[in-house]
Amino acid sequence: WNPKMAPYIFGQRNKIHIINLEQTVPALNDALKLAEGMSSRNNKILFVGTKRAAGKIIKEQAERSGQPFVAHRWLGGMLTNYKTIRQSIKRLRELEAQQTDGTFEQLTKKEALMRTREMEKLERSIGGIKEMGGLPDALFVIDVDHERIAVQEANKLGIPVIGIVDTNSNPDGVDYVIPGNDDAIRAIQIYSTGIADAILEGKQGGAAADEFVEVAEEPAPETAG
């Protein structure tokens, strides 16, 4: 266990540290409020979870809430060297266009295969962020120790980090610490679904607010006095 997590630990049973849920609930609520507020302003929250237990869930929930994600492997510089990543996204788009417009069919089999492989490799590594359109406004991270490079890059750029932090993890660099189990699939599902739901709520709230503003801007009918 990590002594920095001591304030969030309820006790120990059979050498297993028990997280104090009285700490988890308010921390999770703060993170959900943040996600909802950001979403209502059309901000982007990047979902990050590349270990086996997290990848599939992170991808599903990010897609469900219309957010970017990294679920396969974090490439060093994904945030701090975004210019280079942008070039890779451009290349991926070019290849996708070539596949649909018939360019691949005009190539030799070998060349078409090479481009297909290049496209698949790019899709796996950056496909989740190709619609991000710039740096994200926040990160939602499962297992902050496993994703330490992502956390450090976000810290360098002043991007807030929401993180699920287990008893054996280091909470440094995480702006919104949610003390919780980051290994159990069920737990990962609960946290990721909660954040995705909050984002969807925020989108609805933002859309409703836009409608309200439009209505409010209409001139009031003149009354005969």
N, C-alpha and C positions, 0 to 999 in steps of 0.2 A: 504494500500500500504506500501511497505518497503522503508524507506528513502535511503537505500543503492542503490536502483534502480533509484534514482533521475536523474543521468546523462543520462539515457536511455529514460526518459519520456518527451514526447512532450508537454503535457498539460492535462487538465482535462475537461471532458464534461459530464454533468448530473451525477456527482460523479463517473464517470468511468475514470480511468487514461489511456491516449492514449500513446502507445509506439511510439517513434520516429523511423520511418523506415529507416531514414538516418543512424541510428546506427545499425539497424538489418542487413541490406544488407552487409556491409563490414564484420561484425562479422560472418555472415553465410558463406560468401566467404572464410574467414580464416579457418573456421571449415571444409568446403568442401575440401580445399587444403590439410589440414592436413590429412583428411580421405583418400584422393586419394594417397597422398605420402606414408602413412602407408600401404595401401593396395598393392601398387606396390612393397613393401618390404615384402609382405606376413605377415604383422602384423595383429593381431586380434583385432577387436573393439567390445566390449560387449554392446549390445543394452539393455537399462533398462527402462521399463515403465510398472508399475504394476497396475496403477489405471484403472478403467473400460474403460474410453475413449481411453486409450493408448494401452492396452494389445494386442488386435487383430492386430493393425497396426504394432506395434513393432515386433511381431512374423513374420508377413508376410514379412516385409521389411528386417529383419535380415536373414530370410531363403532365400529370393530372392538374397541377396548379399553374402550368404555363411558365415554369421557371427553368433556367439553365442548370446543368448538373455535370459533375465529374464522378463517374461511377467505375471507371476501369483503372486508370492510373493517373496520378497527378504529375504532369510534366513540369519540371523546374522552370520557373519564369512564366507560368501561365497567367499570372497577374503582373509581376514586376517587369516582364519583357513582353507585354501584350502586343506590341508592334509586330514582333516576329510571329506570334500566334495568329494575328490578323492575316498575315500572308498565307499561313497554312489554311485558314478558313476560306480565303479567296481561292486557293488551289482546289480545295474540296468542292467548292461551288462550281468551279470550271469543269471538274471531272464529272460531277452530277449532271451538268448541262450536256456534256459530250455524250453521256450514256443515254440521255433521253432524246437528243436531237439526231441520233443515227451516226454520229462520228465514229463510235466504237466499231460499228459494223463495216466501216470503210478501211479499218486498220488491219494489219496482219494479225493472225490469231495470237501470236506471241506478244505483240505490242498491246493488243486489247486486254490480254490477260494481265500484263504488267500494270496497266492503268487501273484495271479492276482491283488488283491487289493493293495498289497505292491508295485508291479511294476507300477501300474497306479498312485499311490501317488508319487513315485519317479520321474516318467516321468513328472508329473505336476510341481513338484518343481525344478528339476534339468535337465529335458530332454533337455532344450535349451542350456545347457552348456556341455553336455556330449561329444561333439566333440571338445571342446575348447583346450584340451591338455596342460593345464598349465594356468598361470595367463594371463589375456588379456593385450594388450599394451595400450589400452585407453578405456574409457567408453563414451557412448552417452546416455544421460539421459533426459527423458521427466519429467518435474516437479521435480526440485531439492529439494524442501521442502518435498514432498511426499517420495522421495528416499534419504533422508538425510543420512541414515545408509550406503547406497552404496557409496555415495560421501565421507563420512568420512573414510571408509575402503580404498577407492582408494587413498585418501590423505595420509593416513598412509604409504601406500606402494609406494608412488611417481608415481602412475599411473595417467596420465592426464585425466581430465574430460571435455567433451564437454557437455554443458547443455542448454536446453531451459529454460530460466528464466523469469517468468511473473512479473508483476509490484508489486505483493504482496509477492514475494519470496526473499530469502536471497542468494545473489550471492557468498557468502564466500565459498571458497573451489572449485569453478568452474574455471578451467584454461581458457576455451574458452566459455565466456558468450554470448549466442545468446538471446537477449531480444525478447520475443515473447509470444503469447498466448499459454498456455499449457493446456487449457481446451477444446477448440473447436476441434472437430474431424478433420475438414478440415485443420486446422493449423498443427495439429500433423502429418497428412498425408503428407503435403508439406515438413516439415522438415525431417521426417523419409525417405521419398522417395528420397529427395535430397542427404542425407548422403549415402543411399544405392546405388544411381546412381554413386556418386563419388567413392565409393569403387569398383564398377564394372569397372569404367573407369581406376582406378589404377591397377586393375588386368590385364586388357588388355595392359596397358602401360608397366607393369612389364614383361609380357610374351613377348611383342615386344622387350623390352630391352634385355632379355635373348637370343632371336634369333639373335639379332644384335651382341651381344658379341660372340656368337658361330661362326658367319660368320667372325667376325674380327680376331678370333684366328687362322683361317686357314692360313697356310704359303703362302706367295705370290709366284706366279709362277716365276721361274728363267727366266730371259731374256738372250738370246744369245748376248754377247757383243763383 
